[in-house]
C-alpha cells in the first residue's frame, strides 16, 4: 500500500495540531497561581514548556545613583525576567486570558499577571 503525498501531509499536519493541543493545557486562575507561584524557572519549563515570548528587565539609566542617594545600594545583582504564555488561563467558561505574564527574580517566579490587552 502506498501513501500519496496529500495523505502523508494531512497526517503530518494532524499530528502537529494534536501535539500543540496537548501541550497547551489550560488552568483556572487559582490552579495556575497555586501551581506556579514561587516556583523555579526550571519547574515551570517542565510543566508549561518554553514561553511564547521572553523579556529581560533593563535597569534604568541612573538607577544606581538614585538608590545610593537613598541608602539602598545593593552589591548583589538582581536578574529580572518576564515570560509570556498565550491562552493558558481560563477566567470564565469558554473564556481564556490572551496573555499570562510570569515575572522571575533570580530564577524564581515572584509575580503572575493575567490580561487580555498588553
C-alpha positions as CSV (number, residue, x, y, z in Angstrom):
1,X,0.0,0.0,0.0
2,X,1.4,3.4,-0.9
3,X,0.6,6.7,0.6
4,X,0.1,9.6,-1.7
5,X,1.6,13.0,-0.9
6,X,-1.7,14.5,0.2
7,X,-2.4,11.8,2.7
8,X,1.1,12.0,4.1
9,X,1.0,15.7,4.6
10,X,-2.5,15.6,6.0
11,X,-1.3,13.1,8.6
12,X,1.7,15.3,9.5
13,X,-0.5,18.3,9.9
14,X,-2.9,16.4,12.1
15,X,-0.1,15.2,14.3
16,X,1.3,18.7,14.7
17,X,-2.1,20.1,15.6
18,X,-2.6,17.2,18.1
19,X,0.8,17.9,19.8
20,X,0.0,21.6,20.0
21,X,-3.4,21.0,21.5
22,X,-1.9,18.6,24.1
23,X,0.9,21.0,25.0
24,X,-1.4,23.9,25.6
25,X,-3.2,22.7,28.8
26,X,-5.3,25.4,30.4
27,X,-5.7,26.2,34.1
28,X,-8.2,28.2,36.2
29,X,-6.7,31.3,37.8
30,X,-6.5,29.7,41.2
31,X,-4.9,26.5,39.9
32,X,-2.3,28.4,37.9
33,X,-1.4,30.6,40.9
34,X,-1.1,27.5,43.2
35,X,0.9,25.6,40.7
36,X,3.4,28.2,39.7
37,X,3.8,30.9,42.4
38,X,7.3,30.8,43.9
39,X,8.4,28.0,41.6
40,X,11.8,28.0,39.8
41,X,12.0,28.6,36.1
42,X,13.1,25.0,35.7
43,X,9.9,23.7,37.2
44,X,7.8,26.0,35.1
45,X,9.7,25.0,31.9
46,X,9.0,21.3,32.7
47,X,5.2,21.9,33.2
48,X,4.4,24.7,30.7
49,X,7.2,24.3,28.1
50,X,9.0,27.2,26.5
51,X,7.2,30.6,26.8
52,X,5.8,32.2,23.7
53,X,7.9,35.3,24.5
54,X,10.6,36.4,26.9
55,X,11.7,39.8,28.0
56,X,14.7,40.8,30.1
57,X,14.3,43.7,32.6
58,X,16.7,46.6,32.0
59,X,17.8,48.8,34.8
60,X,17.0,52.5,34.0
61,X,19.9,54.9,33.5
62,X,21.0,56.5,36.8
63,X,19.1,54.0,39.0
64,X,22.3,53.1,40.9
65,X,22.9,56.8,41.7
66,X,19.3,57.3,42.9
67,X,19.4,54.2,45.1
68,X,22.8,55.1,46.5
69,X,21.3,58.5,47.5
70,X,18.5,56.8,49.4
71,X,20.9,54.4,51.1
72,X,19.6,51.4,49.3
73,X,22.6,50.4,47.2
74,X,23.0,46.6,46.9
75,X,26.0,44.9,45.6
76,X,24.0,41.7,45.0
77,X,22.9,41.6,41.3
78,X,19.2,41.0,40.6
79,X,18.1,39.3,37.4
80,X,14.5,40.1,36.5
81,X,12.9,38.3,33.5
82,X,9.4,38.1,32.2
83,X,7.9,35.1,30.4
84,X,4.7,35.3,28.5
85,X,2.3,32.4,27.7
86,X,-0.7,32.8,25.4
87,X,-4.1,31.3,26.1
88,X,-3.2,29.2,29.2
89,X,-5.6,30.5,31.9
90,X,-9.4,30.5,31.9
91,X,-11.4,33.1,33.8
92,X,-14.9,32.0,32.8
93,X,-16.5,29.1,31.0
94,X,-15.2,29.2,27.4
95,X,-13.2,32.4,28.1
96,X,-9.4,32.5,28.3
97,X,-6.9,35.3,29.0
98,X,-4.9,36.2,25.9
99,X,-1.7,36.5,27.9
100,X,-0.2,35.3,31.2
101,X,3.0,37.1,32.4
102,X,5.3,35.4,34.9
103,X,8.0,37.6,36.4
104,X,11.1,35.9,37.7
105,X,13.5,37.4,40.1
106,X,16.8,35.5,40.2
107,X,15.1,32.4,38.7
108,X,12.1,32.2,40.9
109,X,8.5,33.2,39.9
110,X,7.6,36.2,42.1
111,X,4.7,37.7,40.2
112,X,1.9,36.4,37.9
113,X,-0.4,38.6,35.9
114,X,-3.3,37.7,33.6
115,X,-4.6,40.1,30.9
116,X,-6.2,40.4,27.6
117,X,-4.6,43.7,26.5
118,X,-1.0,44.5,26.5
